[in-house]
């Protein structure tokens, strides 16, 4: 399965609130071991953190371009 196909497969098995459908979880995710699921979780958290940092960096750059000094 190619990455784009996998993404579409996940999206087709998601609810409107962004969570996975219970049937998908039962038939797909339940096949993975606890260690594999923990690995998925860590990877997802890392991606989310990096995306959040990109947003923060963009806002800092915007404020800096307006002449504000941004410090943490």
DAMO-V747856 format. One record per pair of residues at least 12 apart in sequence whose C-alpha atoms are under 10 Angstrom apart, sorted by sequence separation. I is the first residue (numbers start at 1). GAP is how many residues later the second one is. If there is no record, write none. Layout:
{{I GAP} {I GAP}}
This chain:
{{12 12} {13 12} {10 14}}
